[in-house]
């Protein structure tokens, strides 16, 4: 199934070809409502999905991604990992830092803000270009309820939906916040999502080994930036969920992100500017690429291996100066 949420919070079921949509009410009033009552609503929602794919859904309408908020405009919890070790290895190499302890056996993860997610075409208001504005292309999962102490294998069974993410970062603010030991706050503004959250079966063989086996195509101001492959995650999503749930339960609607998609092969490009800059530092002795400026745009879209457009739709956003910011 494919789900989208309108700006008023109402839930849509979207056809497989992403051309038509039908309201999910009265089965579920919102995506969070559906996730919290999944066992009771999944079959009626599946019937509605089958109906719209057959062209028989009453009240269907053309689907407009620009009318969408994030699939979950707010969520009980947003947890983001750094599951692509190539990304962290590059950072460590560029800045001559030893890798964190147990980096290859214990996932790195932080808890972000989940109260104000951005939709796929929303402008991104930020205070200052000097803060080091950066995009970060990721994949993520949305869980049902997860018990404390769940195993990685059982955790995969808690995955309800898959999503595509742009986890905005302000790179100039991150180093100080990391040194405090309290983690990110100002360095992580509102996260953005592609319009569609989809059940894992929508990916077919591209959902394999607890990983999204697709390339994430990233363009900055119309120019190709990279298309790294999601299959190179060191930790799969079951391991990430189990890590988050080691000492507490997770509520239905918890979102767990992969961290920046990153590949060992330089030909794949990158999914964030910071990674390109550290590659320049390693290869050329200094970073040449600048961070984003107001008016810049970034576009992200996952694609199947055969080149077909992926199931999540497109993130296409512009960075603007926040109202009242100096």
Buried (B, 14 or more C-beta within 10 A) or exposed (E): BBBBBBEEBBBBBBBBEBEBBBBBEEBBBBBBBBBBEBEEBBEBBEEBBEBBBEEEBEEBEEBEBEBBBBBBBBBBBBBBBBBBBBBBBBBBBBEEEEEEEEBEEEBBBBEBBBEEBBBBBBEBBBBBBEBBBBBBBBBBBBBBBBEEEBBBEBBBBBBBBBBBBBBBBBBBBBEEBEEEEEEBEEBBBBBBBBBBBBBBEBBEEBBEEBBBBBBBBBBBEEEEBBBBBBBBBBBBBBBBBBBBBEEEEBBBBBBBBBBBBBBEEEEBBBBBBBBBBBBBBEEEEEBEBEBBEBEBBBBBBBBBEEEEBBBBBBBBBBBBBBEEEE
